[in-house]
Amino acid sequence: MEINVLESTNKRLVFELKDADNTFCNILKKQLNDDKAVLVATYSIRHPLVGVPKFIIETTTKTPKKALNDAISGLTETNKDFLAKFKRQVTK
């Protein structure tokens, strides 16, 4: 995935996330919104077939880049846990 930053301040980050689909964008949005320091985390896609997701993150007590990194770390851990549980079930 390629990230194209459109706007970056201490409290707001706007970026495009090329090659991402609604599935990934929704889970990233949920992870971001679970962070108490995030005021707004949303995205839009102008056209479902050819549009590029555009994210907006606004924060209070940490930078949006830190919130994004924390969200990605959280998703990585969740996926590791899921994979481990899945493998245990398959090998039973």
C-alpha positions as CSV (number, residue, x, y, z in Angstrom):
1,M,0.0,0.0,0.0
2,E,1.2,3.4,-0.8
3,I,0.4,6.4,1.4
4,N,0.2,9.9,-0.1
5,V,0.1,12.6,2.6
6,L,-2.1,15.5,1.6
7,E,-2.0,17.5,4.8
8,S,-0.1,17.0,8.1
9,T,-0.2,19.1,11.2
10,N,0.2,18.4,14.9
11,K,-3.5,17.6,15.2
12,R,-4.7,16.7,11.7
13,L,-3.5,14.2,9.1
14,V,-5.1,13.7,5.7
15,F,-3.8,11.0,3.4
16,E,-4.6,8.8,0.5
17,L,-4.2,5.0,0.9
18,K,-3.6,3.6,-2.5
19,D,-4.5,-0.1,-3.2
20,A,-6.7,-0.3,0.0
21,D,-10.3,-1.5,0.0
22,N,-13.3,-0.9,2.2
23,T,-12.5,-3.9,4.3
24,F,-9.0,-2.7,5.4
25,C,-10.2,1.0,5.7
26,N,-13.1,0.0,8.0
27,I,-10.9,-1.9,10.4
28,L,-8.3,0.8,10.4
29,K,-11.0,3.4,11.0
30,K,-12.4,1.3,13.9
31,Q,-8.9,0.9,15.5
32,L,-8.3,4.6,15.2
33,N,-11.6,5.5,16.7
34,D,-11.0,3.2,19.7
35,D,-8.1,5.5,20.7
36,K,-9.2,8.1,23.2
37,A,-6.8,10.7,21.7
38,V,-8.6,10.5,18.4
39,L,-11.4,13.0,17.8
40,V,-12.1,12.0,14.2
41,A,-11.0,9.1,12.1
42,T,-12.9,8.6,8.9
43,Y,-12.3,7.9,5.2
44,S,-14.1,8.3,1.9
45,I,-13.8,6.8,-1.5
46,R,-15.2,8.9,-4.4
47,H,-15.9,6.0,-6.6
48,P,-16.0,2.4,-5.4
49,L,-14.2,1.0,-8.5
50,V,-11.5,3.5,-9.3
51,G,-11.4,5.8,-6.2
52,V,-8.5,6.0,-3.8
53,P,-9.5,6.0,-0.1
54,K,-8.9,9.4,1.6
55,F,-8.4,9.3,5.4
56,I,-8.8,12.1,7.8
57,I,-7.5,11.8,11.4
58,E,-7.8,14.5,14.0
59,T,-6.4,14.1,17.5
60,T,-6.2,15.8,20.9
61,T,-3.3,14.7,23.0
62,K,-1.0,12.9,20.5
63,T,-0.1,13.5,16.9
64,P,-2.2,11.9,14.2
65,K,0.9,10.0,13.0
66,K,1.4,8.5,16.4
67,A,-2.3,7.5,16.5
68,L,-1.9,5.9,13.1
69,N,1.2,4.0,14.2
70,D,-0.5,2.9,17.3
71,A,-3.5,1.7,15.3
72,I,-1.3,-0.3,12.9
73,S,0.5,-1.9,15.8
74,G,-2.8,-2.8,17.4
75,L,-4.0,-4.4,14.1
76,T,-0.7,-6.3,13.8
77,E,-1.1,-7.8,17.3
78,T,-4.8,-8.7,16.7
79,N,-3.8,-10.5,13.5
80,K,-1.0,-12.4,15.2
81,D,-3.4,-13.5,18.0
82,F,-6.1,-14.5,15.4
83,L,-3.5,-16.5,13.4
84,A,-2.3,-18.3,16.4
85,K,-5.8,-19.3,17.5
86,F,-6.7,-20.3,14.0
87,K,-3.6,-22.5,13.7
88,R,-4.4,-24.2,17.1
89,Q,-7.9,-25.0,15.9
90,V,-6.8,-26.4,12.6
91,T,-4.2,-28.7,14.1
92,K,-6.7,-30.2,16.6
